[in-house]
Every structure is written in structure tokens, then in C-alpha cells.
């Protein structure tokens, strides 16, 4: 079988869906390869900074690791701007959607909100409200998101910073993105005690 037999999903046979299931399984297994390609594509993304977007992502991940962050947060720092090309006005939400099935809720929340928190560091100079993040003050992960932006994201535009290469982070990325998606033990680790 090269293709399914149906033209409408409700006409599909068990054989069609078994065939598609195998293809989907193989496609999902290759997600880390596609993410590596997407990261490499950041080299030719948004211009004007002293470093390209890939170097910014690598620098963010390097800083996270040097500060003792765990693997989930390091990989989140690595992929946090993957949405820049396809979703420039909501890149944070796109990156959060990519990582959501594989990491704890805190990490997803930080990535989803980092764009708003990041405005604190450039808002005055860009003519936007730098205090947009204040609407989240009191949220249990406010401080974690502030650290992510203050210490890693907004700091990572330095062409002289000793940044680790993509190959260094590849095993970490593969470890995270080959996890069982939406594993309750990872997504909500305290669920077993709830």
C-alpha cells in the first residue's frame, strides 16, 4: 500500500488506518531531526542583531546549563525562539506548543510567557509597555520566568560569549523529544500525590 484507499476519513478501512499509524509513528520518531533542522534554519532568520538567532538560542541554553538548570529548562532555552519565523507575533506560544508534550508544566508556562516577560528589558527603548508581565505577578512560576528572561534570554546577544555548539545540545534535545508524549509522571509530576 502506497496510499490510503479513501477520499474521506469516514470511508477509511482498518488497513488504511494501520498503514497511516505506522507512517505517523515513523514521522513522530524523526521529530528530533526536524527540530535540529529548524534550529539550524535560525542562522538565516531575523537579522540585525550582533549574532544570529541560532547563536542566541545556543547562548541561552549555554547560560541555562551554566546556572545549573535541569535538562528540560536547558532544552527549553534552546528551542524558545523556534516560532520566530512562522509566528513572529506569538512565537512564545508556538515554542510552548512544541515542547508541551515532553516537559513539566512549569517549563511550558515559562516558554509560553517569555515573550511578555522579555519586554521588561527593552520596552522603554522600543516604546512598548515594559510592565506587561505584571499581569502575571503572583503566579507560581512568575519568578522562574523572570529568571529565564533576566539571566538567559535577554543576556544572550553577545558575540564574545563562549557559547556551546548545537552538537553539544543535540543529545539533550533528543532525550527530551523522544519521551512518551504527555506522560503524567513528567507533565504533572505531582499528579501521583494528588
Secondary structure, DSSP 8 states (H G I E B T S, - for coil): --S-S-SSGGG--HHHHHHHHHHHHHHHHTHHHHHHHHHHHGGGSS--SSS-HHHHHHHHHHHHHHTT--HHHHHHHHHTTGGGTT-TTSHHHHHHHHHGGGS-HHHHHHHHHHHHHHGGGTHHHHTS-TTGGGGGTT-TTHHHHHHIIIIIITT---TTS----HHHHHHHHHHHHTS-TT-HHHHTGGGGG-
